[in-house]
Amino acid sequence: MSKAVVFACLLMILGFALVAEACDCDYHSGGCTISRPAAAGNNCKCIYKGAWTCRGIEVGCSSGWPCEQSTSRSACLAGGGDCGGY
């Protein structure tokens, strides 16, 4: 039984670590900005959730926009989301 508990705890820690590495966006006047860039091989898409709150999701790169791992406006545009805060 204790091995199952330890295993469950390890899975939770791994899950939190993976979520912590995902891109993130914050609200600024006018819309969203990237606060944490996407991992290599992805772009960050900012989504306005309402009530002055944004979140980021990682999306694959497209031929129209190369992968860009930064917090710049061009990285936000590459993700295809709300970039009105820049």
Secondary structure, DSSP 4 states (H G I P E B T S, - for coil): -HHHHHHHHHHHHHHHHHHHHS-EEEEETTEEEEEEPPPTTEEEEEEEEETTEEEEEEEE--SSS----SSSHHHHHHHTS--TT-
